[in-house]
Amino acid sequence: MATKAKKSRKKVSASKTDTAAASETAKVSGKAKVSAKAKTPAKVKTHAKAKTPAKVKTPADGKTSAKAKDSAGRAAKSTAGKSSAAKTAAAKTAAAKSTAKAAAKSTSAKSTAKTPAKVGARKAAAVARDLPTTKGKAKDAATRAGKSKVKTKTATGIAKQAKAAEKATAKATKAGKTAKTGKIAKATKTAKASKTTKIGKTTKTAKAKVSSAAKKAEAKTTKAEAKTTKAKTTKAKTAKVKTTKTPAKATAKTSAKAPSKTAAKAVAVKQAGKPGAGKTTADKTAAGKAATKGKATKTAAASAPVAPALPAGRPAPRAGRAAPAPRRAASTARRASLAARPTPAKPASEDQPAAPAAPPKASVPATRPTPLPPATRRAPALPTVRRPALPPMLVEPAAKQPDAKQPASKPAAKPARKAEAKPNGAPPKGGRTSPSKKPSKSAAKTAAPQPEVGLAPPQGIAVHGKAIARSDEILTPAALDFVAALHRRFEPRRRDLLKARAERQTRFDAGELPDFLPETRHVREHPWKVAPIPHDLQDRRVEITGPTDRKTVINALNSGAKVFMADFEDATSPTWANLIDGQVNLKDRWHAAGLDWTDPATGKRYVLGDDPAVLMVRPRGLHLIERHVEIDGAPVAGALFDFALYAFHTAAAALAKGSGPYFYLPKLESHIEARWWNDVFLHTESALGLHRGTIKATVLIETLPAAFEMHEILHELKDHAAGLNCGRWDYIFSFIKTIAKNHGYILPDRSQVVMGEAFLKAYSHLLIQTCHMRGAFAMGGMAAQIPNRSDPDKNAAALAKVRADKEREVGDGHDGTWVAHPDLVAVAMEVFDRLMPGRNQLDELREDVDVGQAQLLDVPHGTRTEAGFRENIRVGVRYIEAWLGGRGAVPIYDLMEDAATAEIARAQIWQWVKYGAKLDDGTQITPSLFEKVLHEETERVRAEVGNEAFDYGRFAEAIALFRKLSLAAEFEAFLTIPAYALID
């Protein structure tokens, strides 16, 4: 950046003319820069020291002469009649003339920007002698020679220079014979002055014989042209020669070729962005600018070749670091070529050299796996997460056999690291995707593959379950390696979470009540939203749930519901056969050409329809384990086992068919547990090559502590959250369990605890408000009624209850609901279609809801009856017996019961017996009363199911377990924990 120089002069004591001055002439460098475009003589800056230094006074505001004759005449007058010292100066100038030939020859032969200091000084003197001098008042040049030195002045204003340059350009067409000889832009040679370390300041040598300056300039120009390397008169050849010269010369040529944008203007604009460009020091020499009508300008330039100015958007280079020579030469060539173009004027920035490309960004984090090379049939590049698109189709690799050469002492954590780093079969970088719109038919027909995550044999993995049909398709070495990776990374944290649950429960048992967390208040109060939800989850008005057996999966997918939740938790008894069979069935939903099943008893065939429901999967809760698979000697968590196998085998295939890996998360009790699941999702997405946020989950709010952390739970799962669900039956159970030892919170009969009253109403309204505030879906609860086809009256009553329940939910603002039977889908669908014409009710913000701790702990009014007491016993015993026999969803008394309703039954019995609650008739419930009623209700169950079923069933074990749980001194957290030890 050209800087304004202060108009000041510093006088120094005159030195005597002696022979020592002559020896210093070669040490001082001179630099001349003339705009050959202008006919008006350009300013010449020379730094050659004469034996008798002559003082040259160059005012900053001096004007250039319009005519060479006037300049010569005025200069002649100022030098005429001087003392003998003037003669001495003239003689020295003549001596300098004799060295000009050698300097010109050196410049034309080498055509380089760098010239030794001595040769540069001689060349500068010759050029200074022969070229037109800058107009300035030369006062007392002879008499006061050597008395002062002139400090270079760098005064440029971008606007003033531009204006002055344009005026100089206008005059250029009239002046000088330089423009006549082949229109060579700048035939003068610029000498690069070397840095002088001994001389602190540079001086200017007086230019003698001003009267004949114009004639000598013409003669010198002719000589310079003869000695250049075949410089021609055409613009193209001149540009070619100039490309080997310094950027300053290229700039001068640019100014000659672009009439409307002179070199002076271009350089001034370029230097405007360089800090300190106008500063002059002892190590810098003055670079001449084109002569202008305005104020005379001088620019300081380093002795090294001047690097072209940088674009405005690029930072300046570090101090002291010169631009690389190849880049400098290329920039000069580009600028010279621009000058040769007969185009209109361009902005100064267009003459700048192109900025080098920025270093590439890191493509993938260290934890993200390396993708495979593109397949032969490549899918188009896909957008990022949550942008509807289809991923590439993959081909399932064959399972790798364990390597016998693998050392047994290899650390067990290695497979996990490999699973994170390089999962085979992961889509290419451009192919990572999220749930997308429905694919084309050709894409859907391509067989979807599986990434083979584990490259090493499954070290430290032991499978104790017996062989099940097609289990080898599920328990591949790669799949087990992926399970092991999750286990080794997240199992310690899972155990810590369970300890935290127990510690908090101890505080509740001591009298503390659940409440909103003060430390997360900012999360509840600040505005934020969950990530966008995939298109196929935008309409969830009716969802059906059920176990994972093949018949149920086909029927549920064909039921007409929008979503089917395949349940590995409450609706499935976690026998080894059930779990493996369920994984096979869910895998076939995405991989098989057609999912079908034939009932061996009746021969009826079940086939998947053309428009199946969206598939979601609920793994087991954090409290359960899968003892049939051990990792490093410890059982794997049931949650990780269920989740990992389904995600590993079906994520890519589901995405390829327009859906995605969608889940329900059960029984969370805090946002810290939601954080754990979020980390599991992130690890899985990285290992399987999925975009962040591809996995989506809806959290069941079915524990009392979680109701106070709904905002926090959504926030932890913000990139993966799809909504919250009112898991009403488990919530009732959790209400009893959490404050079971508080006498003030004993509930009435289960049938009297309904969604439209007390704590259930408050929590469902708060859930709707929370979800819609955050852009997530608020799902209603389960309608447990099932139709009775043999009894029309009971069937009509059941359907009426379902209809009323769904009208309440859609009226409250829910976006969808749950049903337990295919025959109830049409009933619920009719209600939501009638009352919710849109896809959802996210715009129903429910700002009227004001729910606090008191409302969430409000106990409903009701009574405890003997009928309710006895029903709890029967339901508990019958469900446990079915669960031990391998069935998780059991129709009992016209309701579809699962583990949640059994939990309510045994929890109420425990609480009533523990605290001696009284029935509505005044009878106090005691352990002896419980034993009496248990025996009586057992006989009733025998009568209901028949002697054969009772005797050959598992009723004895179920009764024993129910008795143990009901009379235990301490409340058992989950009945499925002790019951799991009784199943295979």
C-alpha positions, -999 to +999 in steps of 0.1 A: +000+000+000+014+033-010+016+056+019+018+094+021+052+106+030+056+137+051+070+166+033+103+171+052+139+174+043+169+168+064+201+187+058+234+171+065+269+186+065+285+189+031+313+164+023+342+175+004+348+164-032+375+139-031+385+106-046+368+086-018+335+097-032+342+082-065+348+048-049+315+049-032+296+054-065+296+017-072+283+008-038+252+029-040+223+013-060+199+032-081+165+023-092+146+039-121+110+032-129+094+050-158+060+046-174+069+042-210+033+047-218+033+083-210+049+106-234+054+130-206+088+122-190+084+098-162+100+103-128+133+087-124+146+077-090+183+071-089+205+061-061+240+064-077+263+085-056+286+109-075+320+119-063+306+153-055+271+146-043+247+171-058+217+181-039+185+175-058+153+190-044+122+172-054+091+187-039+062+163-033+039+186-051+061+193-081+044+190-114+057+173-145+063+194-176+040+190-205+068+196-229+104+183-228+117+217-241+103+236-212+117+211-187+151+213-203+151+250-205+141+256-169+166+231-157+193+247-178+186+281-163+188+266-128+222+252-135+237+280-156+263+302-140+271+278-112+304+275-095+332+251-105+315+225-085+289+223-111+315+215-137+328+188-115+292+173-113+289+176-151+321+158-155+310+130-132+278+127-151+297+123-183+317+096-166+286+078-156+274+080-192+303+059-203+292+031-179+256+031-192+264+009-221+277-019-199+246-016-176+222-018-206+240-047-220+238-066-187+202-059-183+192-070-218+213-101-217+202-114-183+167-100-184+165-105-146+151-086-118+181-090-096+214-071-106+245-068-086+249-036-067+277-022-087+262-029-121+229-017-109+244+016-098+261+022-132+229+012-150+208+035-129+233+064-136+230+058-174+193+056-174+191+087-152+213+105-177+194+095-208+158+095-198+136+125-192+141+137-157+114+143-132+103+179-132+116+195-100+132+226-091+170+220-090+183+249-069+220+255-063+229+220-076+265+229-080+273+252-051+255+233-025+263+198-037+269+172-010+254+193+018+222+174+022+205+142+013+169+138+003+147+112+020+124+095-004+089+105-001+060+081-005+028+100-006+000+082-024-037+084-020-055+057-039-081+081-052-056+108-061-032+084-079-061+070-099-071+105-110-036+116-117-028+084-136-057+089-159-045+124-167-010+111-173-025+085-197-042+112-216-010+130-221+009+099-230-006+099-265+011+132-272+045+128-257+079+115-265+094+095-292+094+065-269+058+057-279+066+062-316+092+035-318+071+004-321+048+015-292+071-004-269+055+002-235+086+006-215+119+003-232+138+017-203+156-006-180+149-006-143+179-013-121+172-032-090+192-016-062+208-039-037+204-034+000+231-013+014+240-021+050+267+005+054+249+035+041+219+044+063+202+066+038+203+068+000+208+099-020+201+110-055+227+120-080+221+152-098+211+149-134+233+172-155+228+186-189+191+191-186+190+213-216+196+183-239+177+157-219+151+150-245+176+143-272+197+121-251+167+102-239+158+094-275+193+082-283+195+060-252+161+045-259+174+035-294+205+019-279+185+000-253+162-014-280+192-026-301+206-045-271+175-062-258+168-099-266+151-094-300+124-071-286+100-065-314+076-037-320+044-058-316+025-059-284+025-096-282+064-100-285+069-072-261+047-089-235+067-121-240+100-104-233+085-086-203+073-118-186+109-125-176+114-092-159+104-080-126+067-075-115+074-038-115+081-039-153+051-062-159+030-037-141+044-009-162+035-029-194+000-035-180-005+002-177+007+007-213-018-018-226-048-008-206-054+029-213-082+034-188-064+017-160-027+028-158+000+009-140+002+036-115-035+031-105-032-007-105-001-007-083-016+018-060-047-003-055-027-034-050-004-019-024-033-004-006-039-037+012-002-041+024+005-028+058+035-007+060+040-005+023+049+031+024+075+029+052+110+037+041+141+024+059+178+022+053+172-013+038+146-001+012+150+020-020+125+042-037+107+028-067+096+054-092+060+058-101+045+071-134+046+108-138+013+124-130-002+158-133-011+158-096+013+155-067+045+136-074+045+102-058+072+079-046+068+043-034+092+025-012+102-009-024+125-036-011+158-043-029+145-078-036+121-083-065+087-067-057+060-094-052+027-087-067+000-075-044-023-102-029-061-104-034-082-087-008-095-119+006-061-134+011-039-126+041-005-110+036+025-133+037+045-134+068+071-107+073+104-114+057+092-142+036+094-136-002+069-151-026+082-183-043+099-176-076+076-199-097+046-182-083+062-148-089+070-156-125+036-170-131+020-139-117+041-117-139+032-137-169-005-135-161-003-098-157+016-093-189-009-114-208-037-094-194-019-063-206-016-077-241-054-082-244-072-055-263-100-054-238-117-026-219-104-015-186-108-040-157-108-034-120-074-035-104-083-067-086-085-085-119-049-079-125-039-096-093-024-130-093-049-158-084-047-167-048-034-203-043-060-228-033-067-231+004-055-263+020-083-290+019-104-295+049-102-327+069-126-349+050-136-373+078-130-372+116-105-397+129-133-417+144-151-420+111-144-452+091-126-453+058-151-460+030-147-487+005-138-480-032-169-471-053-189-501-065-192-508-101-227-494-100-224-461-082-253-442-068-254-404-073-238-382-047-261-378-018-268-349+005-260-348+041-280-360+071-317-354+071-318-346+034-340-371+016-320-392-007-311-428-013-278-445-003-259-467-026-268-503-026-242-527-012-235-564-015-234-585+016-199-599+021-193-635+032-185-638+068-148-640+074-134-671+092-114-666+123-077-664+118-059-693+134-027-673+135-042-646+157-022-646+190-043-655+220-027-628+240-040-600+218-058-574+238-096-579+238-102-542+229-087-546+194-119-557+176-137-527+190-111-504+176-113-520+142-150-518+142-147-481+146-120-476+121-127-496+090-161-513+086-161-532+054-192-525+033-196-490+045-210-467+018-186-443+001-182-408+016-206-393-008-231-421-001-237-417+035-272-407+039-302-404+062-337-416+058-349-405+024-379-404+001-391-436-015-365-450-039-369-458-076-379-494-084-345-502-098-328-492-066-353-511-045-347-543-064-309-542-058-299-565-030-290-545+001-257-556+018-243-556+052-211-539+064-187-564+078-175-544+107-151-568+124-120-577+104-105-598+132-120-629+146-144-624+175-118-626+203-133-628+238-168-635+225-187-666+237-221-677+225-239-701+249-273-702+232-282-734+213-283-735+176-314-719+161-326-721+125-307-694+105-289-682+136-257-683+115-271-655+094-275-633+125-245-642+146-219-638+120-183-630+132-187-595+119-220-589+137-206-603+169-176-582+166-198-552+163-217-562+194-185-566+212-173-532+202-204-516+216-202-537+248-165-528+255-171-492+250-205-487+267-210-514+292-190-497+320-212-466+316-244-487+316-234-502+350-227-467+363-261-456+352-278-485+371-258-476+402-270-440+398-306-453+396-302-472+428-287-443+446-315-420+436-341-446+445-326-447+480-332-410+483-368-415+472-372-442+497-359-419+524-387-394+516-373-372+487-398-366+460-390-363+422-388-328+410-374-307+381-337-304+381-324-269+389-291-275+371-309-280+338-333-251+340-316-234+311-324-264+289-361-261+297-363-224+293-341-217+263-355-221+227-341-250+206-355-277+183-347-313+176-332-321+142-356-325+112-376-358+113-377-381+082-406-378+058-419-414+066-422-405+102-442-373+097-476-391+099-478-415+128-514-412+136-519-449+144-491-472+155-494-509+163-471-528+186-464-565+191-438-592+195-414-602+167-427-636+157-431-639+120-469-641+119-473-610+141-447-591+121-465-597+088-499-590+102-488-558+119-470-545+088-502-552+068-526-539+094-530-504+078-512-487+107-487-460+098-460-476+121-453-510+135-432-512+166-415-546+168-410-551+205-381-570+220-390-558+254-424-560+272-442-578+244-414-605+240-403-631+264-365-629+259-359-666+252-329-673+230-351-687+203-374-657+204-346-632+201-328-650+172-361-657+153-371-620+158-338-608+143-343-631+113-378-619+107-368-582+109-339-588+086-361-605+061-384-574+061-356-555+044-335-582+026-359-609+014-377-606-019-409-612+000-417-617+037-441-646+040-450-674+064-473-705+062-491-717+094-482-754+097-514-761+116-538-746+091-518-741+060-528-705+058-501-683+041-492-648+052-475-625+028-462-589+032-483-564+013-474-537-011-477-508+014-464-520+048-462-498+079-429-481+088-409-504+110-395-493+144-378-516+169-378-514+207-348-531+223-348-542+259-342-517+287-308-510+303-316-532+333-317-564+313-288-586+302-284-612+275-267-641+292-264-662+261-236-640+248-206-631+268-180-605+260-147-610+278-165-632+304-194-608+311-229-610+297-237-584+271-265-559+278-298-569+263-303-534+250-270-535+231-276-570+218-310-562+204-300-528+190-267-538+175-279-568+156-308-550+140-288-519+131-259-540+118-280-562+095-307-538+084-296-501+085-283-499+050-311-519+036-338-498+053-322-466+040-320-481+005-357-487+006-366-452+016-368-457+054-342-459+081-330-474+113-358-462+137-361-472+174-382-469+205-362-465+237-378-480+269-377-472+306-353-443+306-351-426+340-329-396+333-314-375+306-280-390+314-293-423+302-305-406+270-270-393+266-257-428+268-281-439+240-271-409+219-234-419+222-243-454+212-261-440+181-231-419+172-207-448+175-230-469+154-233-443+127-196-439+125-189-476+124-215-484+098-208-454+076-241-436+083-245-399+085-250-384+119-286-382+127-296-411+105-308-432+134-340-419+149-355-427+182-388-421+201-384-422+238-411-438+260-418-416+290-428-445+312-410-437+344-418-410+369-383-395+371-382-391+333-414-370+334-394-343+351-367-344+325-385-345+292-368-314+278-334-327+289-340-361+273-350-345+239-320-322+242-295-350+247-310-369+217-315-337+197-300-351+165-317-384+168-350-376+185-383-383+167-406-378+197-419-389+231-445-415+239-469-418+268-462-453+280-491-452+304-490-487+319-453-487+327-457-451+340-483-462+365-460-490+376-431-465+379-453-442+400-459-469+425-423-481+425-406-447+428-426-436+458-436-470+471-425-463+506-444-431+509-477-438+526-493-408+510-491-421+474-510-454+475-531-458+444-566-472+440-576-501+418-558-502+385-590-498+366-596-465+383-562-450+374-571-435+340-555-411+316-580-383+320-573-377+357-547-367+382-510-374+375-516-392+342-535-362+327-508-338+339-480-358+325-496-364+291-504-327+287-468-318+297-455-343+272-475-327+244-464-292+253-427-303+256-426-322+223-443-295+202-422-268+217-391-287+205-405-299+171-409-335+182-440-358+180-461-364+210-474-400+208-504-412+228-506-444+249-517-479+244-554-489+240-551-523+256-586-534+247-589-562+221-620-572+201-641-601+211-654-617+179-674-643+197-694-619+218-709-589+199-718-570+231-683-572+246-668-564+213-690-532+209-680-522+245-643-526+238-645-506+206-664-478+223-637-476+250-610-474+223-628-447+204-633-426+235-597-429+245-585-419+210-608-389+208-594-377+241-558-381+228-563-363+195-583-335+213-554-330+238-530-325+209-513-359+204-498-366+170-507-403+171-516-433+193-510-469+200-532-500+195-525-536+204-546-554+178-550-551+140-588-549+144-584-516+164-564-499+137-594-488+117-612-475+148-583-453+158-576-443+123-612-431+118-609-409+149-576-393+139-586-388+103-618-370+114-602-348+141-567-344+127-568-338+090-531-328+088-502-352+092-496-341+128-504-314+153-469-298+158-486-264+156-506-272+187-482-258+212-505-261+243-492-229+258-521-232+283-505-261+301-490-253+334-478-284+351-455-285+381-444-311+407-477-311+425-497-320+394-472-347+384-476-364+418-514-359+422-530-392+433-563-399+416-594-404+438-607-440+440-611-470+461-593-503+467-617-531+463-615-568+469-623-574+432-594-553+422-572-571+448-581-605+434-578-595+398-543-583+403-533-617+416-549-636+387-534-612+361-500-614+377-499-651+379-513-658+344-490-633+327-458-646+345-467-681+335-471-671+299-439-651+299-420-681+313-435-702+285-422-678+259-451-654+252-447-617+260-481-604+248-510-623+264-547-616+260-563-618+295-599-607+302-603-589+269-571-569+274-538-573+257-515-576+287-478-574+286-450-571+312-461-536+322-496-546+333-481-575+353-458-551+369-487-529+380-505-559+395-476-571+416-465-536+426-500-527+440-501-560+459-467-554+474-477-518+484-510-528+499-496-557+518-465-537+530-485-508+545-516-527+554-539-507+532-576-511+537-602-521+512-633-501+506-652-525+529-627-519+557-608-551+554-571-546+560-547-562+536-522-584+554-497-611+543-521-638+556-550-624+536-527-623+505-519-660+510-555-670+514-566-650+483-537-663+463-547-699+469-583-691+460-574-673+428-550-700+417-579-725+417-599-700+397-571-698+371-570-736+369-607-736+361-603-709+335-574-725+316-582-762+323-564-788+344-542-800+316-529-766+306-525-758+343-506-790+352-484-790+321-479-753+322-455-733+343-481-721+368-463-735+398-431-714+390-453-684+383-472-686+416-440-691+435-424-660+419-454-639+423-456-648+460-419-640+465-422-606+448-454-596+467-441-604+502-405-593+497-391-569+523-377-547+496-394-539+463-379-557+433-372-531+406-384-554+377-401-588+378-384-597+346-350-597+363-357-627+386-380-643+359-352-642+334-333-668+353-362-692+348-362-692+310-339-706+284 
